[in-house]
């Protein structure tokens, strides 16, 4: 997965099966290990001590060769007490590919740290510096509809449907209170997974001024998702005080976050961040990856046996030489 242009660039994390996992006292950005583990995790430290939006790019690095083959997935946990405990799951069973986009819950504001851990809990790492979220207004997530098929008012492609589900997964830790969309199949289908997970009905808009009014009418602490089009995302952001971004016709992977404070008598106070996200691979591709991993393990086993055989031959040669030396000394 690739993420870029992130004002909120941050750390790394993972894990969930251990609901109240408490790291050892020496847990830093290095490792926790219970015996041998194929995954040695090194987290990237936060670039800032506070962030204006509750969405962060998490990065981690496996130091052990072939760790991704041996540990396919990791989990991401959040601590709200400077790393003493990790009881909040941000992402569970996510691919061990080194990057994920996570949203911080509304209740988590200060003394935050993130843990990355192998899915089986055999290795984990925690960033060493706590950070905070300083958003003070509405949180507006803004995205273009996902990949669409051809034709008039087309539906999403399979890739687009997976991207829409991924967006809902990223925002699952937030209590999304409003979902605004234009009334087209491609935008409705992009917005629906997030709306469904929050038990919301879609609210449709046609014009930018109508959308702006709908947003301004929401509570000051609302979390809002807006789904638009390549030619409306930029103007929407600008109308809320953010950057007027430009999207190419084939660009579907951008997610924008705005901390928006409206005031009819003043220019909106807005902080703006941009991210990119990718959908998870299809189920059959995951199965193929699993089969490939098993094949890779078998190959490594054969290679290891071959190396052992060579070592045994060399040892035998050494024994024979030693025996000759002993005989010559007699």
C-alpha positions as CSV (number, residue, x, y, z in Angstrom):
1,X,0.0,0.0,0.0
2,X,1.2,3.5,-0.8
3,X,0.4,6.7,1.1
4,X,1.8,10.0,0.2
5,X,1.6,13.8,0.8
6,X,0.8,13.3,4.4
7,X,1.0,16.3,6.7
8,X,0.1,13.9,9.5
9,X,2.9,11.5,8.7
10,X,3.6,9.4,11.8
11,X,4.5,6.1,13.3
12,X,3.6,2.5,13.1
13,X,1.5,-0.2,14.9
14,X,-0.2,-3.5,15.0
15,X,-2.2,-6.1,17.1
16,X,-5.4,-7.0,18.7
17,X,-5.8,-10.6,19.9
18,X,-4.2,-9.6,23.3
19,X,-6.9,-7.2,24.5
20,X,-5.1,-5.7,27.4
21,X,-1.5,-6.4,26.4
22,X,1.0,-4.6,28.6
23,X,4.5,-4.3,27.1
24,X,7.6,-4.9,29.2
25,X,9.2,-1.9,30.9
26,X,11.9,-1.8,28.3
27,X,9.6,-1.8,25.3
28,X,10.7,1.0,23.1
29,X,10.9,1.3,19.3
30,X,12.7,-2.0,19.3
31,X,11.1,-5.3,20.1
32,X,9.2,-7.5,22.4
33,X,10.0,-11.2,21.9
34,X,8.6,-14.3,23.6
35,X,11.1,-16.8,22.2
36,X,12.1,-16.9,18.6
37,X,9.9,-14.8,16.3
38,X,10.1,-14.4,12.5
39,X,9.0,-10.7,12.8
40,X,11.4,-8.2,14.4
41,X,9.5,-4.9,14.2
42,X,11.0,-1.4,14.2
43,X,8.5,1.5,14.3
44,X,8.9,4.9,12.8
45,X,8.7,7.6,15.4
46,X,6.1,10.4,15.1
47,X,7.3,13.4,13.1
48,X,5.3,15.7,15.4
49,X,4.1,15.8,19.0
50,X,0.6,16.8,18.0
51,X,-1.6,16.5,15.0
52,X,-4.6,18.6,13.8
53,X,-6.6,15.7,12.3
54,X,-7.3,12.2,13.8
55,X,-5.9,10.2,10.9
56,X,-2.4,9.0,10.7
57,X,-0.1,7.1,8.4
58,X,1.5,4.2,10.4
59,X,4.7,2.7,9.2
60,X,6.7,-0.3,10.4
61,X,9.7,-2.3,9.2
62,X,10.4,-6.0,9.6
63,X,14.1,-6.5,10.3
64,X,14.1,-10.3,9.8
65,X,14.5,-11.6,6.2
66,X,11.4,-13.1,4.8
67,X,9.3,-11.9,7.8
68,X,6.4,-11.0,5.5
69,X,6.2,-14.6,4.3
70,X,6.3,-16.0,7.8
71,X,3.9,-13.5,9.4
72,X,1.3,-12.5,6.8
73,X,-0.7,-10.1,9.0
74,X,-0.2,-7.8,11.9
75,X,-2.6,-5.9,14.3
76,X,-2.5,-2.2,15.3
77,X,-3.2,-1.1,18.8
78,X,-3.6,2.3,20.4
79,X,-2.5,3.3,24.0
80,X,-4.0,6.4,25.7
81,X,-1.7,6.2,28.8
82,X,1.8,6.7,27.3
83,X,2.2,3.0,26.4
84,X,1.3,1.4,29.7
85,X,-1.6,-0.5,28.2
86,X,-3.0,-1.1,24.7
87,X,-6.7,-1.8,24.8
88,X,-7.9,0.0,21.6
89,X,-7.8,-1.9,18.3
90,X,-7.2,0.4,15.3
91,X,-6.8,-2.3,12.7
92,X,-6.9,-6.1,13.0
93,X,-5.4,-8.7,10.8
94,X,-4.0,-6.2,8.3
95,X,-1.4,-7.3,5.8
96,X,2.2,-7.1,6.9
97,X,3.3,-4.7,4.2
98,X,4.8,-1.9,6.3
99,X,2.1,0.8,6.0
100,X,-1.4,1.5,7.0
101,X,-3.7,4.4,7.4
102,X,-5.5,4.6,10.8
103,X,-8.1,6.8,12.3
104,X,-7.9,7.8,16.0
105,X,-11.1,7.5,18.0
106,X,-12.8,10.7,19.3
107,X,-12.2,9.7,22.9
108,X,-8.4,9.5,22.4
109,X,-6.8,12.9,22.6
110,X,-3.6,12.8,24.6
111,X,-0.7,10.5,25.7
112,X,-1.1,8.4,22.6
113,X,1.2,5.7,21.4
114,X,0.9,3.0,18.8
115,X,2.0,-0.6,18.9
116,X,2.8,-2.9,16.0
117,X,2.7,-6.6,16.7
118,X,2.7,-9.9,14.9
119,X,-0.8,-11.4,14.7
120,X,0.2,-14.2,17.0
121,X,1.7,-11.8,19.5
122,X,5.3,-13.2,19.3
123,X,6.8,-9.8,18.4
124,X,5.8,-6.2,19.0
125,X,7.2,-2.7,19.1
126,X,6.0,0.6,20.5
127,X,7.0,4.1,19.5
128,X,8.9,5.9,22.2
129,X,7.4,9.4,22.1
130,X,3.7,10.0,22.9
131,X,1.6,12.3,20.7
132,X,-1.8,14.1,20.8
133,X,-4.6,15.0,18.6
134,X,-5.5,18.7,18.6
135,X,-8.6,18.9,16.4
136,X,-11.0,21.5,17.6
137,X,-13.8,21.6,15.1
138,X,-15.7,19.2,12.8
139,X,-13.6,16.4,11.2
140,X,-14.5,16.2,7.5
141,X,-13.2,13.3,5.5
142,X,-13.4,14.1,1.8
143,X,-12.9,11.5,-1.0
144,X,-13.7,10.9,-4.6
145,X,-15.9,7.9,-5.5
146,X,-13.9,4.7,-6.1
147,X,-13.2,3.0,-9.5
148,X,-16.2,2.9,-11.7
149,X,-17.3,0.8,-14.7
150,X,-18.2,2.2,-18.1
151,X,-21.6,3.5,-19.2
152,X,-24.1,6.0,-18.0
153,X,-24.4,6.2,-14.2
154,X,-22.1,3.2,-13.7
155,X,-21.6,1.1,-10.6
156,X,-18.3,0.5,-9.0
157,X,-15.9,-2.2,-10.3
158,X,-14.7,-5.0,-8.1
159,X,-11.6,-2.9,-7.3
160,X,-13.8,0.0,-6.5
161,X,-16.0,-2.0,-4.2
162,X,-12.9,-3.2,-2.3
163,X,-11.7,0.4,-2.0
164,X,-15.1,1.5,-0.6
165,X,-14.9,-1.3,2.0
166,X,-11.3,-0.3,2.8
167,X,-12.5,3.3,3.4
168,X,-15.1,2.1,5.9
169,X,-12.5,-0.1,7.6
170,X,-10.1,2.9,8.0
171,X,-12.9,5.0,9.5
172,X,-14.4,2.2,11.7
173,X,-12.8,3.6,14.8
174,X,-14.5,7.0,14.3
175,X,-18.2,7.6,15.2
176,X,-19.1,9.0,11.8
177,X,-22.3,11.1,12.3
178,X,-23.0,12.2,8.7
179,X,-22.4,10.8,5.2
180,X,-23.0,13.2,2.3
181,X,-22.9,12.0,-1.3
182,X,-24.1,12.9,-4.7
183,X,-27.0,10.8,-6.0
184,X,-25.1,8.6,-8.5
185,X,-24.4,4.8,-8.2
186,X,-20.7,5.2,-8.0
187,X,-20.8,7.8,-5.2
188,X,-23.6,6.0,-3.3
189,X,-21.8,2.7,-3.5
190,X,-18.5,4.3,-2.3
191,X,-20.3,5.9,0.7
192,X,-22.6,3.1,1.6
193,X,-20.2,0.8,3.5
194,X,-19.2,3.6,5.9
195,X,-22.9,4.7,6.3
196,X,-24.0,1.1,7.0
197,X,-21.3,0.5,9.6
198,X,-22.5,3.6,11.4
199,X,-26.2,2.8,10.8
200,X,-26.7,6.0,8.9
201,X,-28.7,7.0,5.8
202,X,-27.0,8.8,3.0
203,X,-27.8,12.5,2.6
204,X,-27.6,13.6,-1.0
205,X,-26.5,17.0,-2.3
206,X,-26.4,18.5,-5.8
207,X,-24.6,21.8,-5.5
208,X,-21.5,22.9,-3.6
209,X,-23.4,25.6,-1.7
210,X,-26.0,23.0,-0.6
211,X,-23.2,20.7,0.7
212,X,-21.6,23.6,2.5
213,X,-24.9,24.4,4.2
214,X,-25.4,20.8,5.2
215,X,-21.9,20.7,6.8
216,X,-22.4,24.0,8.6
217,X,-25.6,22.7,10.1
218,X,-23.9,19.7,11.7
219,X,-22.7,19.9,15.4
220,X,-19.3,21.4,16.0
221,X,-17.8,18.1,17.0
222,X,-19.3,16.1,14.1
223,X,-17.3,13.5,12.1
224,X,-18.4,13.8,8.4
225,X,-17.7,11.8,5.3
226,X,-18.2,13.5,1.9
227,X,-18.0,11.6,-1.3
228,X,-17.7,13.6,-4.5
229,X,-16.2,13.5,-8.0
230,X,-12.8,14.4,-9.6
231,X,-14.1,17.9,-10.4
232,X,-15.8,18.6,-7.1
233,X,-13.4,17.4,-4.4
234,X,-11.0,20.3,-4.9
235,X,-13.7,23.0,-4.8
236,X,-15.3,21.4,-1.8
237,X,-12.0,21.4,0.1
238,X,-11.5,25.1,-0.9
239,X,-15.0,26.1,0.2
240,X,-14.2,24.7,3.7
241,X,-10.9,26.6,3.9
242,X,-8.7,23.7,2.7
243,X,-6.4,23.3,-0.3
244,X,-8.0,23.3,-3.7
245,X,-6.6,19.9,-4.9
246,X,-6.7,18.6,-8.4
247,X,-7.5,15.0,-9.3
248,X,-6.7,13.2,-12.5
249,X,-9.4,11.2,-14.2
250,X,-7.8,7.9,-13.2
251,X,-7.0,9.0,-9.6
252,X,-9.2,7.3,-7.0
253,X,-6.9,6.7,-4.0
254,X,-6.9,10.1,-2.2
255,X,-8.5,10.8,1.2
256,X,-8.5,14.3,2.6
257,X,-9.0,15.3,6.2
258,X,-10.0,18.7,7.4
259,X,-10.4,20.1,10.9
260,X,-13.2,22.6,10.0
261,X,-14.4,25.4,12.2
262,X,-17.2,27.4,10.6
263,X,-18.1,31.0,11.5
264,X,-20.5,33.0,9.4
265,X,-18.7,36.2,10.3
266,X,-15.2,35.1,9.6
267,X,-13.1,32.9,7.2
268,X,-13.3,29.3,8.2
269,X,-10.4,28.1,10.4
270,X,-9.3,24.9,8.7
271,X,-6.3,22.6,8.9
272,X,-5.9,20.2,5.9
273,X,-4.0,16.9,5.3
274,X,-3.9,14.6,2.3
275,X,-3.4,10.8,2.2
276,X,-3.5,8.0,-0.2
277,X,-5.0,4.5,0.5
278,X,-5.3,1.2,-1.4
279,X,-7.9,-1.5,-1.1
280,X,-7.0,-4.9,0.3
281,X,-6.3,-7.6,-2.3
282,X,-9.2,-9.8,-3.4
283,X,-9.9,-13.0,-1.5
284,X,-8.6,-15.3,-4.2
285,X,-5.4,-13.3,-4.3
286,X,-5.0,-13.7,-0.6
287,X,-5.4,-17.5,-1.0
288,X,-2.8,-17.5,-3.7
289,X,-0.4,-15.6,-1.4
290,X,-1.0,-18.2,1.3
291,X,-0.2,-21.0,-1.1
292,X,2.8,-19.1,-2.3
293,X,4.0,-18.7,1.2
294,X,3.7,-22.5,1.8
295,X,5.7,-23.1,-1.4
296,X,8.3,-20.6,-0.3
297,X,8.7,-22.4,3.0
298,X,9.1,-25.7,1.3
299,X,11.7,-24.3,-0.9
300,X,13.6,-22.8,2.1
301,X,13.4,-26.2,3.8
302,X,15.0,-27.9,0.8
303,X,17.7,-25.3,0.6
304,X,18.4,-25.6,4.3
305,X,18.7,-29.4,4.0
306,X,21.1,-29.0,1.1
307,X,23.2,-26.6,3.1
308,X,23.2,-29.1,6.1
309,X,24.3,-31.9,3.7
310,X,27.2,-29.8,2.4
311,X,28.3,-28.9,6.0
312,X,28.2,-32.6,6.9
313,X,30.3,-33.5,3.9
314,X,32.9,-30.8,4.9
315,X,32.9,-32.1,8.5
316,X,33.5,-35.6,7.2
317,X,36.4,-34.3,5.1
318,X,37.8,-32.6,8.2
319,X,37.5,-35.8,10.2
320,X,39.3,-37.7,7.6
321,X,42.2,-35.2,7.5
322,X,42.4,-35.3,11.3
323,X,42.6,-39.0,11.2
324,X,45.4,-38.9,8.6
325,X,47.3,-36.4,10.8
326,X,46.9,-38.7,13.8
327,X,48.2,-41.7,11.8
328,X,51.2,-39.7,10.5
329,X,52.2,-38.7,14.1
330,X,52.2,-42.3,15.3
